[in-house]
Amino acid sequence: MRGLRTPVSEIRSKIFTEVAKLAYEGDYAKLNDSVERIPYEVCPGDVPSYRESIYRERAIAAERVRLAMGMSLRPEDKPVHVTSGLEESNVAEKYYEPPLMQVIPSACNLCEDKKFEVSNMCQGCIAHPCMQVCPRGAISHDKTGKSHIDQEKCIKCGRCKESCPYDAIAKKERPCSKACGVGAIGTDEYGRAQIDPSVCVSCGMCMVSCPFGAIADKSQIFQLIRCMQTGGEVIAEIAPAFVGQFGVDATPRNVKAALLELGFSEVVEVALGADIGAVAEAHHYARHVANGELPFLLTSCCPAWSMLAKTQFPEIIESVSAELTPMVATARSIKKEHPQAKVVFIGPCAAKKLEASRRTVRSDVDFVITFEELAAMFAAKGIDPNHTEGDSSMHDATAAGRGYAYAGGVADAIEACVREYYPDVEVKIEHAEGLAECKRVLMLAKAGKKQGYMIEGMGCPGGCVAGAGTILPVSKAKAEVSKLQKASTKQLPPKELREIELD
């Protein structure tokens, strides 16, 4: 459902917009009353729009407001008011209560995790291949010849579905579980989806795949707006996947103008940091992998992919690139010139919210918001990026760095840099997209099947243009990035461009 405007995305947009309006109004003395009012504005009247009860709709909306304010859901085992803890999130700095991804219990549809059922498409055929292939004898047929599956005997192998000539056997699978490439979603005692935070890498694919909108992440828009209203220097760094996200006429020039109108002091392309990373990793590959010193090199720009590699494949951790991600490299370059400024990363990725909060390597990023959240900020202020006029566009990066936005683009950029800087070095490239595919490639690398390779991993199928915080359909988003690349005045960063030091 990524890139589709559905009722779920409309509800999320309304919640974010109302929370942004609260922050812009600045009446923090009456914040509790204002927060309590939002569910009634989002779910007006007495007739429910999506659920069986208006009261359930408002209860779910109240939990969404808490998450949009950066707070956690209310515990189910004790009564807690909807504004409980609001005083802690009512700040002008980054606020985060782990975990990032949460299942809203009252919104979950109690989908069955995995089950095979015979549908009314069954023709009651004589051959009954479904019965013949079942290893547990779980399938029988009635007097009409229609097949039935005994769920207590079924081991969910799926052979019956594969053998049915009428495709009459359906596989029922919880959408969030199916979308999760790391197996982080289980079932609680009530049959609801439950996320294991020790396994989850916060890619957000479960969130965008749930048709009931029962999974949501936490936002920093309220705290960001409060920070911007203090009058200090706040600089936006925007990921290259932004092109096309805010409308057909929202050119890079228009988007930059809209961000400045929103109150940002400056706007910098994160593709600048991608250029820095492409150069650094090209040097690293040529000097340490091509000669056999390291078995292979794993890119580090995607936090979900990097976390997957480090947590589930610790044996190969030395092959994960130590180069700064584009977000961090860009932030550090900004703070070298503006040490007192607050830096805001604007991008397609939910996992970047965790990367910016990590303690092992300082990020220099003060806030992280997604394109979806930025669109709500524009709406709250009545700014339309399709009709803003600016004096200048963005010229911080090359086509190589801008290509980091889609799957395969990171590998392409590094390969192009290696071929340009080290023409005698043979480059072996592999790229994986989606965590399940990433996991498969890492297993091959661990087994010694990817010796000498530079391996790009993207947690989201399609790359950053398909991230959980995007608005545009994936194919259109990639096409827009390709247009931006072709219009770039420079194709590759210079060989002398160096990674910014960690300290």
WOFEN-V818743 format. One record per helix or strand. SS is the DSSP state (h for helix, s for strand). FROM is the first residue (numbers start at 1). TO is the last residue. If there is no record, write none. Layout:
# WOFEN-V818743
<<SS:FROM:TO> <SS:FROM:TO>>
This chain:
# WOFEN-V818743
<<h:7:25> <h:28:42> <h:54:68> <h:86:89> <s:102:103> <h:105:107> <s:114:118> <h:129:133> <s:139:141> <s:147:149> <h:159:163> <s:169:173> <h:175:179> <s:185:187> <s:193:195> <h:205:209> <s:215:216> <h:221:228> <s:234:238> <h:240:242> <h:252:262> <s:266:269> <h:271:289> <s:296:298> <h:303:312> <h:314:319> <s:320:320> <h:326:337> <s:342:347> <h:352:355> <s:367:370> <h:371:381> <h:399:405> <h:409:421> <s:428:433> <h:435:446> <s:453:458> <h:464:466> <h:474:487>>
